[in-house]
Amino acid sequence: ILHTHIPWVLRHGVWPHGSDWLCEAVAECYLPLISVCQRLLDDGIRPGITLDISPVLLEQLADPEFPKLFEAYCANHIALAEGDIEQFERDGAAAQLRATAKRWAVWYADRMSDFQRCGASIIGALRQLQDDGAISLMTCGATHGYLPLLAEDASVDLQVSLAKAVHQRHFGKAPKGIWLPECAYRPRYPWRTLLPVAPYAIARSRKGVEDVLAAHDLSAFVVDEGTFRGAHALAMRRNDGVRLQPSQADTVTRDMLDERSTFDVFLAGNSETHATVPVLARNTSIAMQVWSGESGYPGHPDYLDFHKKFYRSSLRYWRVTDAKADMALKHEYIPEWAEQRALEHAQHYVDALRIALNHRRAQTGRSAVICLPFDTELFGHWWFEGPMFLEHVLRGIDSTPELTTATVEEAVATMAPTAVIGLPESSWGRNGTHEVWMHPTTQWMWEKEYSLEYRVRMLFEKRGTATVSAEQWRPMQAMMKQLLLAQSSDWPFLVSTGSAVDYASTRFHNHASDTLAMADIVEKAALGALSEEDKKAIDTVERRDPLFPEILDVLGVRPSGERT
């Protein structure tokens, strides 16, 4: 499963966290991945992988400005590589550096050609692969909101319901599964925030995430392995829907409930409602062989180093050499070595998968699944040879009788889970908790976000949601977009990890301020005509963030008159 997400960055800067971030992911990850799938299909091999794509990323890829931005990005990097060639020649640099600079110029020209062959549409290429049965596509939270920490069930519901609507618009079919942002889960229980936000300081009953997913007919999600270990047995669901207590289950099911292994698929549920949703867990030890930059494959000395960049172009010319070595000690990158290493590592990984599954089957006599979720940016961006490795792995799986790839939907259908477990509150972040997102450095964000949710809730309760005037429609639509953009889990993540504190803080602050400004204008519009200043403010927000046109329709809000 490849988790594919970039926060909303269009018209919010260029480098390093603006539109270049998006273009970089397209060039280094999405286009190579599409090419991998197409080559496999040409050779009669079905990739059988699942991609989840966040709706906020889909809206950026579909933005009319993006094709020109991407082509300009590639052209600029071709020019940078050509400039590096000249610089290396003037400096009398090693021949290997000049050769790599020439490869970069060709590489970016190839990515531009790939993009044009896709009809300048990443979405169109992925939709074709979906329609051909090569891959499966899932959705994610609309703006990658951190669902367990949102204050209102309505906010969680909107992140999910809007995600389904946007996915359907772009891919022509409703998603069956969802990637919970940050794999963050909250069960059903009386919830309150410990932050000084009065409306939410009193415990009140909250829906479990599975309640929301079941209500929207989403039939699968993924959690981290520690979440399974902390789960407790609830019941067994028979084919006729009747729930049995664990003590009434057959021996095999009781063993499954006791072990809660990542090789099995379960139903996530709770003791209060009958909502259950299939859930898979990441097999951490097997995944880390690919994920870890220290103990895994990407840290091998022969691979392209992610961190060291040439000062005049930010292009990369050095290999890892030693994952802990000073940047000055890195050696020149030799592509042929890296390509050979990717093939060897892929063969090793296929063997590891085969051995793990055979061992599991020998132990239990049952079918087994290995769930391997990764950020898509691992393959190509953080690990340049990642797409090459992935292609070799998929070819190796195809030629290994004991193995097959399966999409999330297929894995759930094959494993046909009946054992119901109660999951603990969790994420795939540090220590499996919320601490990366609810951090001492980000509490101010959550205090502000909770005040935004409360303000919007009060506005809707006061004004109603059935119909709004034509004058209220646009600012209300803008208000809801800004609220969801403020909810992105990327902002607290970038702050607490120190990755981009100023950028993330500014982005959150601006979306929060615009939410309040649009809420004020909605209130004014209910009393009479808007001022020119108000109209300009709406225009500015709409032009900058033109995503999710269906957001009020999803909320069930209708204009009372003709829409302006």
QUIUR-V684089 format. One line per field, one symbol per residue. phi: phi as a letter, one per 40 degrees, with the letter a starting at -180 (. if undefined). burial: I if it has 24 or more other C-alpha atoms within 12 Angstrom, else O. A space follows every 50 residues. Layout:
phi = ???
burial = ???
This chain:
phi = .bcbabccbcgbgbbcbbccdcccccccbccdcccdcccccdcgbcdgcb bbbcdccdcccccdccdcdcccccccccccccccdccccccgcddccccc cccccccccccccdccccgfbcccccccccccgcbbbbbaddbgccdccc cbdcccccdcccdcccdcccbgacccbaccdgfcbbccacbaccccbdcb cbcacbccdccccccbfcbaabbcdccccccbcbabbcccgccbcdcccc cccccccccfcccbbbbcaacbbccbbdbbbccccccccccccbbcddcc dcccccccbcccbgcbbbcdgadbccdccccccbdccccccccccccccc cccccccccccccbgbcabbcbcbcdccchccbdcdccdccccccccccb dcbacacdcccccccfcbcbbccccaaccdggbcccccbdcbccccdccc ccdccccccccccgbcabcdccdcccccdccccccccdcccccccccgca ccccccccdcccccdccccccdccccbiccccccccccdcccccbcbfcc cccccgcbccbccc
burial = IIIIIIIIIIIIOOOOIIIIIIIIIIIIIIIIIIIIIIOIIOOOIIIIII IIIIIIIIIIIIIOOIIOIIIOIIIIIIIIIIIIIOOIOOOOOOOOIIII IIIIIOIIIIIIOIIOOIOIIIIIIIIIIIOOOIIIIIIIIIIIIIIIII IIIIIIIIIIIIIIIIIOIIIOOIIIIIIIIIIIIIIIOOIOIOIOIOOI OOOOOIIIIIIIIIOIOIIIIIIIIIIIIIIIIIIIIOOOOOIOOIOOIO OOIIOIIIOIIIIIIIIIIIIOOOIIIIIIIIIIOIIOIIIOIOOOIIII IIIIIIIIOIOOOOIIIIIIIIIOOOOOOIIIIIIOOIIOIIIOIIIIII OIIIOIIOOOOOOOOOIIIIIIIIIIIIIIIIIIIIIIIIIIIIIIIIOO OOIIIIIIIIIIOOIIIIIIIIIIIIIIIOOIIIIIIIIOOIIIIIIIII IIIIIIIOIIOOOOIOIIIIIIIIIIIIIIIIIIIIIIIIIIIIIIOOOO OOIIIOIIIIIIIIIIIIIIIIIOIIOOOIOOOIIOIIOOIIOIIIIIII IIIIIOIIOOOOOO
